[in-house]
């Protein structure tokens, strides 16, 4: 469903992403971990067709990010770390606007918007302007807008950033439901508990490269550690090299 094929992204002499190859299957949640500057956001932005790879490519449900970017955008729900909501639209209007952009049929649009409002707990502020929402509320609206067209693949950059425990739980439950529906889900995060709860497989990035990949149990066995934070630190500090 989601596949990176030796994808690289360079900014001048800086190799932000270096020949990245990985696959996320339908019905799988894949967590991308790495320290700040490891290349996680650049990789996700290439996949979302927001920036063009320097070399290599990636595909979503068979659509190539370089050759068919519009097809890729129809197949993904992308949550960026920077939300960029239109402040003079209400939360409801914003989600409906993105439903229109994604071609959700008129007969289905209102029902789908209402579903997103309920799923992400937007009822109390659905008719409030986005410019007047808190950070956590804005994040929930941003996720709702990204998912309104029911895409087969989800790309989430720090999906619970700025959320309280209750809101974060709603997002986690949503990810679990989408996995059960067969969605391919790729997300980056610094929240290790979130990864332990949600991820079927984990990839660890350092300097733009995957240095380890596997299930939680496989990474613990690989590093000889007893929890994910310790395994992660062992990997990025190069204790295995």
Buried (B, 14 or more C-beta within 10 A) or exposed (E): BBBBBEBBBBEEEEBBBBBBBBBBEBBBBBBBBBBEBBBBBBBBBBBBBBBEBBEBBBBBBEBBBBEBBEBBBBBBBBBBBEBEBBEEBBBBBBBBBBBEEBEBEEEEBEEBBBBBBEBBBBEEBBEBBBEEBEEBBBBBBBBBBBBBBBBBBBBBBBBBBBBEEEBBEBBBEBBEEBBEEEBBBBBBBBBBEBBBEBBBBBBBBBBBBBBBBBEBEBBBEBBEBEEBEBBBEBBBEEEEE
